[in-house]
Amino acid sequence: MSELHWRPMRPGDVDGVVRVAAVAFPDHFEARACFAERLALFPNGCFVLASPVEVKGYLIAYPWPFGAIPPLNSLLGGLPEPRDSLYLHDLALHPDARGQGHARPAVERLVDAMRAIGVRRIALVSVNDTVPFWRGMGFTPVAGDPAIVRKLESYGGNSHYMIRDLVAPGGAGWQRA
Ligand SMILES: CC(C)(COP(=O)(O)OP(=O)(O)OC[C@H]1O[C@@H](n2cnc3c(N)ncnc32)[C@H](O)[C@@H]1OP(=O)(O)O)[C@@H](O)C(=O)NCCC(=O)NCCS
């Protein structure tokens, strides 16, 4: 049986998270301080896939206005009000831990926890050709908004803004791809 389990992220996990991020997102460097800040600001949205000795994956999400995309490798400085929309900043597994069914439990754990506190939708930017993966996780690409297209430029060519409604699918009023 796998020794790896999802659990809440702790400050002592941040170095391990940074190591996984470096392997999973080689083209999107983010400083250690960015990860540490997200954990400090919104620990309820930060999880790690870990054995008793090492971190093999992580998920980071935090409240962020719907339709806005935080710039890469930047401190947030604080969180917005209201907190009814969440931005799923990263889900990443070390290559050794992929293909073993670890991704879906992390997403569902986040969804359950956020629904319980009244979050209405989760948004993310799909990179690394992960649109089909995220569709399988219940997310849908949002199309047709020029402001979003501009903000995606820093994420490189093949990136897509996607959302999952936690309340009523289709209720957000955005045009879907
Ligand atoms: C994205 C990532 C977290 C997925 O983890 P994974 O272990 O490879 O995913 P799994 O193999 O457990 O697949 C999870 C589910 O998605 C499905 N899936 C995976 N890749 C898919 C694809 N390309 N198209 C459609 N479905 C896909 C699987 O069939 C599985 O479905 P199931 O739960 O019904 O069996 C992992 O590949 C990763 O860390 N990649 C690098 C970082 C990254 O790109 N993160 C996302 C950035 S937005």
The ligand as a MOL file (V3000), in Angstrom:
LIG
                    3D

  0  0  0     0  0            999 V3000
M  V30 BEGIN CTAB
M  V30 COUNTS 48 50 0 0 0
M  V30 BEGIN ATOM
M  V30 1 C -1.6810 17.1000 -13.5160 0
M  V30 2 C -1.2440 16.0290 -12.5050 0
M  V30 3 C -1.4230 16.5580 -11.1000 0
M  V30 4 C -2.1650 14.8160 -12.7090 0
M  V30 5 O -1.7800 13.7970 -11.8080 0
M  V30 6 P -1.7250 12.2960 -12.3170 0
M  V30 7 O -1.2780 11.4070 -11.2270 0
M  V30 8 O -0.9180 12.3060 -13.5610 0
M  V30 9 O -3.2480 12.0390 -12.6230 0
M  V30 10 P -3.9250 10.6380 -12.5960 0
M  V30 11 O -3.1590 9.7100 -13.4730 0
M  V30 12 O -4.2090 10.2210 -11.1900 0
M  V30 13 O -5.2820 10.9650 -13.3200 0
M  V30 14 C -6.3570 11.4840 -12.5830 0
M  V30 15 C -7.5760 11.3640 -13.4610 0
M  V30 16 O -7.4400 12.2370 -14.5930 0
M  V30 17 C -7.5230 11.4790 -15.7750 0
M  V30 18 N -6.5690 12.0210 -16.7370 0
M  V30 19 C -5.2510 12.1470 -16.5810 0
M  V30 20 N -4.7060 12.7000 -17.6610 0
M  V30 21 C -5.7360 12.9190 -18.5140 0
M  V30 22 C -5.8280 13.4510 -19.8100 0
M  V30 23 N -4.7620 13.8820 -20.4800 0
M  V30 24 N -7.0400 13.5180 -20.3940 0
M  V30 25 C -8.1500 13.0920 -19.7490 0
M  V30 26 N -8.1150 12.5780 -18.5120 0
M  V30 27 C -6.9190 12.5020 -17.9120 0
M  V30 28 C -7.1940 10.0680 -15.3950 0
M  V30 29 O -7.8030 9.1450 -16.2790 0
M  V30 30 C -7.7720 9.9720 -13.9940 0
M  V30 31 O -9.1600 9.7470 -14.0470 0
M  V30 32 P -9.8770 8.7940 -12.9500 0
M  V30 33 O -9.6610 9.4420 -11.6110 0
M  V30 34 O -11.3110 8.7860 -13.3610 0
M  V30 35 O -9.1950 7.4660 -13.0800 0
M  V30 36 C 0.2170 15.5800 -12.7440 0
M  V30 37 O 0.3530 15.0370 -14.0310 0
M  V30 38 C 1.2200 16.6960 -12.5490 0
M  V30 39 O 1.6590 16.9690 -11.4400 0
M  V30 40 N 1.6350 17.3660 -13.6520 0
M  V30 41 C 2.6060 18.4520 -13.5840 0
M  V30 42 C 2.0290 19.6930 -12.9340 0
M  V30 43 C 0.8100 20.2030 -13.6800 0
M  V30 44 O 0.8180 20.3340 -14.9030 0
M  V30 45 N -0.2450 20.5400 -12.9140 0
M  V30 46 C -1.4610 21.0960 -13.4460 0
M  V30 47 C -1.1980 22.5020 -13.8200 0
M  V30 48 S -2.6260 23.4270 -14.1800 0
M  V30 END ATOM
M  V30 BEGIN BOND
M  V30 1 1 1 2
M  V30 2 1 2 3
M  V30 3 1 2 4
M  V30 4 1 2 36
M  V30 5 1 4 5
M  V30 6 1 5 6
M  V30 7 2 6 7
M  V30 8 1 6 8
M  V30 9 1 6 9
M  V30 10 1 9 10
M  V30 11 2 10 11
M  V30 12 1 10 12
M  V30 13 1 10 13
M  V30 14 1 13 14
M  V30 15 1 14 15
M  V30 16 1 15 16
M  V30 17 1 15 30
M  V30 18 1 16 17
M  V30 19 1 17 18
M  V30 20 1 17 28
M  V30 21 1 18 19
M  V30 22 1 18 27
M  V30 23 2 19 20
M  V30 24 1 20 21
M  V30 25 1 21 22
M  V30 26 2 21 27
M  V30 27 1 22 23
M  V30 28 2 22 24
M  V30 29 1 24 25
M  V30 30 2 25 26
M  V30 31 1 26 27
M  V30 32 1 28 29
M  V30 33 1 28 30
M  V30 34 1 30 31
M  V30 35 1 31 32
M  V30 36 2 32 33
M  V30 37 1 32 34
M  V30 38 1 32 35
M  V30 39 1 36 37
M  V30 40 1 36 38
M  V30 41 2 38 39
M  V30 42 1 38 40
M  V30 43 1 40 41
M  V30 44 1 41 42
M  V30 45 1 42 43
M  V30 46 2 43 44
M  V30 47 1 43 45
M  V30 48 1 45 46
M  V30 49 1 46 47
M  V30 50 1 47 48
M  V30 END BOND
M  V30 END CTAB
M  END
